[in-house]
């Protein structure tokens, strides 16, 4: 059973690292603020979730696992709300999003 947990943990840690790396590349490659923020927020949630899921079998049944669960719940509940609030504030006061391939910018609602 420990071999199965070892491999499960390793696969989750590697997958979480890959998602975080993809999010970092997305931050560098995307053309404007909104697409960069989308790339970062989506991959951050999944990447951190997989990293925490991979760390839980390593910790075993202990207080550390409970803390990892609490951090995971905090990330899954707060990260989407913060990303939405940041995008809305930027849209109302900051740069306008690029539309399609034409390079047009959106107007305020």
C-alpha positions in Angstrom: 0.0 0.0 0.0 2.8 2.4 0.7 4.1 2.0 -2.9 0.7 3.0 -4.2 0.6 6.1 -2.0 4.2 6.9 -3.0 3.3 6.8 -6.7 0.0 8.7 -6.3 1.8 11.4 -4.3 4.6 11.6 -6.9 2.1 11.8 -9.8 0.1 14.6 -8.1 3.2 16.6 -7.2 4.6 16.4 -10.8 1.2 17.2 -12.3 0.8 20.2 -9.9 4.3 21.4 -10.8 3.5 21.1 -14.5 0.3 23.1 -14.1 2.1 25.8 -12.2 4.8 25.9 -14.9 2.2 26.2 -17.6 0.6 29.1 -15.6 4.0 30.8 -15.4 4.5 30.5 -19.2 1.0 31.8 -19.7 1.9 34.9 -17.8 4.8 35.5 -20.1 3.1 34.6 -23.4 -0.4 36.1 -23.2 -1.0 39.5 -24.9 -2.9 41.5 -22.3 -3.7 41.8 -18.6 -6.9 39.9 -18.7 -5.7 36.8 -20.5 -2.6 36.7 -18.3 -4.8 36.9 -15.2 -7.0 34.1 -16.5 -4.0 31.9 -17.3 -2.6 32.5 -13.8 -5.8 32.0 -11.8 -7.0 28.8 -13.5 -3.7 27.0 -13.4 -2.9 28.3 -10.0 -6.0 26.7 -8.6 -5.5 23.4 -10.2 -1.7 23.4 -9.7 -1.9 24.2 -6.0 -4.7 21.7 -5.5 -2.7 18.9 -7.0 0.4 19.9 -5.0 -1.6 19.8 -1.8 -3.2 16.5 -2.8 0.3 15.1 -3.4 1.6 16.3 -0.1 -1.2 14.8 2.0 -0.1 11.1 1.6 3.4 12.2 2.5 2.2 13.7 5.8 0.0 10.7 6.7 -2.9 11.1 9.2 -1.7 14.0 11.2 -2.3 17.7 12.1 -0.2 18.6 9.0 -2.8 16.9 6.7 -5.5 18.9 8.4 -3.6 22.1 7.8 -3.1 21.1 4.1 -6.8 20.5 3.8 -7.6 24.0 5.3 -5.1 25.7 3.0 -6.7 23.8 0.0 -10.2 25.0 1.0 -8.9 28.5 1.4 -7.3 28.5 -2.1 -10.4 27.0 -3.8 -12.8 29.4 -2.1 -10.8 32.7 -2.2 -8.8 32.5 -5.4 -11.7 32.7 -7.9 -13.3 35.5 -5.9 -10.1 37.5 -5.8 -9.5 37.0 -9.5 -12.9 38.2 -10.3 -12.6 41.2 -8.1 -9.3 42.1 -9.6 -10.5 41.7 -13.2 -13.6 43.9 -12.5 -11.6 46.6 -10.8 -9.1 46.6 -13.7 -11.9 46.7 -16.3 -13.6 49.7 -14.6 -10.4 51.7 -14.0 -7.6 50.2 -15.9 -6.6 48.8 -19.3 -9.3 47.6 -21.7 -9.3 44.0 -22.9 -8.2 43.2 -26.5 -10.9 41.7 -28.6 -10.2 38.9 -31.0 -7.4 39.3 -33.6 -8.3 42.9 -34.6 -6.7 44.6 -31.6 -9.9 46.5 -30.8 -10.6 47.4 -27.2 -13.9 46.9 -25.3 -15.9 49.8 -24.0 -17.2 50.1 -20.4 -20.7 48.7 -19.8 
